[in-house]
């Protein structure tokens, strides 16, 4: 039933996307929010660039549509709205737009699920304000006010949080990773871990200390950093490649010994042809 609904939704979004409107509208909004926009040179709009843009739009649309039907889900947990101020929610939404943009441009995107997104909540209001209603409805994502445990089998979920004592060693294509929608200013130590325990979910953390000479600060990453890590890990299976997106101000480089161990011992787990997404993981991202 869920797959059938995704197919119907994708068909509608593909028809809407065929004009290339969604990519241009979202890119325009991203550029308008970028710093130093006026200092960047602008390309002249030539027939070739217009044709290239339309072709890219269609390619991105088919990739995302395919991900919605057959791809590995990745969940953004929007249940932390009450733990943040208005300013923090605005910052979180800015990061969510980066998440959608990086995923949309990926060669093998995730099927993004925005769970616990309340229709009348501040998150939804801010997202509609930034994207516009028409563009939001065309995005290749699934948004729901339901909890993730109501969408996927509870026994298959794993909540990724920096406070977990358990280490995530390999990327598994049969799992569904969840990213908690939190920002740095709203960090409450143990919050996501407490939520996972309340829901009786397994937990795990990224191997930051195991690969990086960590300098200072909490081991929490922004949403846009996390999606780039997960996309790279999904494609390559290599932590040393994925963790390059951790800001260098937070660490002093990789452990050479750990890089060698990763190449020798930590191997990418391939996805079987008949193996579909079945398990969940959630990561508190700030």
N, C-alpha and C positions, 0 to 999 in steps of 0.2 A: 504493500500500500504506500509506504514511504517512497519507494523508488518510482512508483507511478506518478505520485504527486510531483516529484522532482522533474520527471520527464515533461509533464504538462507545463510546469513553471518554466523550464528551460526553453521550451518551444516558444512561449510567449516572449521571454526575454531576448531570444535570438532574433525574433522579428523586430523587436524594438531596437536591438543593437545593430541591425544590419545597416542602418543609416550612418553609423559611426558616431552618433550623438553622445552616447554615454562616455566614451573615451575622451572626446574633445571637451565635454562639459566638466568631467572630473579633473582632467589635466589643467583646464583653465582655472578651476578653483584651487588646485594645488599650487599652481604658479602664483596666483594672487596672494596666497598665504606665505609664500617663500620669502625669505629675507634677501635683500639685495637684488630684487627682481629688475629694478630700473638700471642696474649696472651691467646686466647681461645683454649681449648682442642678440638681436632678433633676426630669424631667418625670413627671407622673402618668400611669400606664399606663391609658389610656382605650380603649374599643372602636375609636374612630376611629384612634388611633395604632397599634393592633395591626393593623388592616386596612391602613393605609398602609405599615406595616413589611413585611407579607407581600407587598403589591403591589410594593414596591421590591425585595424579595428576588428575586421572579420576573423583574423587568425586568433586574436586574444579572446574573442567571443566564443569561438568553438572550443578553445582550450578550457575556458572556465565552465562552459556548458557541459563538456565532457566530465570535468571534475565534479560537477554537481550530481551527475548520474552515477559515475563509476569511480570517482576519486576518493582519496582518503580524507575523512572529515577532520577538521581542526576547529575547536570550539573556543570562542571568546566568552568567558563567564562574566556577565554584566550584573552580577548580584551584589556588587559592592557600592552601589550608588549612595546608600545611606551612610557610608563611611567616609564620604568625601565632600568637600565644599564645592560651591558652584564653580569657582576658578579651577579646581582640580578636575571636575567633570569636563570642563571645556578643554583642558590640556589632554585629558584622556581621549576625548573625541578627535582631537587633532592627530593623536597617535593611531587611533582606529582607522582614520582615513589613509594614513601611511600603510597600515597593515593591508587594507583592501587594495591599495595601489601596487604594492610590492607583490602581493599574491596574484593579482590580475596579470602582471607582466612576466610571471614566472613561466619557465618552460614546462613545468609539471606542477600546476597550482593545487592547493588544497581546496576542499569544499568547506568554505567558512560557515560556521554556525554561530550566530549571536544569540546565546541563550540567556534567559532571565531578563530580556529586554522588554520592559513594561511599556504598553502603548501610550500611557499618559505620563511617563517618567521623564526626568530631566535628560537622560541619555538620548531617548528617542526624539525629544524636542530639539536638542542640539544637533543631532544627526540630520534631521529634516531641514533645519535651518542652514546647515553647511552645504548639503547636497542639493536640496530642493526635492519636493515630493516626487516629481517625475523621474529624476535621475536615481533617487533612492530605490524606487520600484523596479528599475531596470538592472540594478546591480546583481551580479551573479553570486549572491549570498543567501543563506537561509536565516531569517530572524524569527524568533519566537519568544513568547513570555513564559514558556515552560522551562522547568529545570532540566539540566542535562541528564539527570538520572531518570527523567520521564521520557526522554527521547531515545536513549541507548540503554542496553542492559546494564544494570547496576554492578553486577558481579564482574564486568569486564572493564570497569573504569579505573584509571590510575591518576591521582591528582599530583601534578608536578608543582612542588613548592620549595623555595630556598631553605625552608626550615625543616625539611624532611631529613631523617637520618639515613634514608635509603638512596643509593646512587643509581642514576640512569646510565647504564654502560653502553647500550646500543640503541639505535633507532629501529623500531619495528613497524613495518608497513601495515600490520594488522591492528595496530593501536590507533586510538583517536586522542590526540593530545589537546588539552584545554589550557588556555592562557587566561589568567585572572586579570580583569580590567582594573588595574590599580596604577597610581602614579607615585613618584618618590615621596612627595609631601604627605601622602596619606598612608605611608607604611605603618602598619601595626604588627609588630613581630608576633608571629604565630597565628595570624588571622586566617590565612588560607589553610594552614594545617588544622586549625580547629574546625573549620568548615568541613574539611575532608573527613576528620574523625567523627563529626556529627552525622555525616552521611554514610559512615562506615566504608570509606573508600581507601584503597591502597595509595601510598604516596611515594614520590621519588624526587630527586633534585638533579640538576645538571652538574657535570663534573668540573666545576670551575677551579677549585683548589687543586684537583688532580692534574690539570693541564696548564694552569697559569700561575705565575708568581703574583699572587694577589697583593695589592698594595694597601689601599684604604677603602673604606666605604662598605655599605651593605651589598650583598650579592643579589641584587634585584636589577632587572633589565627593563628598559622601556619596551613598549609593545612593538615598535618598528624594528628594534634590535632583535627581539625575540622571533618575529616572523622571518627575518632574514637568516637567523641561525637555523630555524626549523626547516626552511626551504632548502638551504644548503646541505643540511644533514640528511634530509630526505633524498636529495639527488646524489650526494657523494658518499654518505655514510662515514665521513671522516670528521672527527671532532676538531682536529687542527685547522680544517678549512672553515667549519661552521663557527668556531669561537673567535675567528678573526673579526667578527662583528661586535665583540665586546669592546667597549671604548678603551683605548690604550691608557687613558688617564687613570683607570682603575687597576691596572696591573703592570707588571714589569717584564712582560714577555712570557713565552712558553717554556715549560720544563722540557729540555731536550731529551731527557731520559723518558719522559712520559710520551713524547711524540714517537719515539722508537717503539715503546710498548704498544702504542695505539696501532701502529702499522703492523706489528707482529701479532698482537693478541686480540685486539678489538676489531672485529671484522664486521662489515656491513651485512646485515641479514637480508637476503633477497626475498622478494615477495613471490609466493607461489602463484601460478596462473589461476588457480581456483580459489585463491585466498582473498577475501574481501575485508574491508575495515570492520573491526569488531570491538576493539578495546579503547578506552578513554584515558587520557592523561590531562591533568590541569596544571598549568604553571602560573605562579603568581608573578606578574610582570609589572614592574614599576619603573 
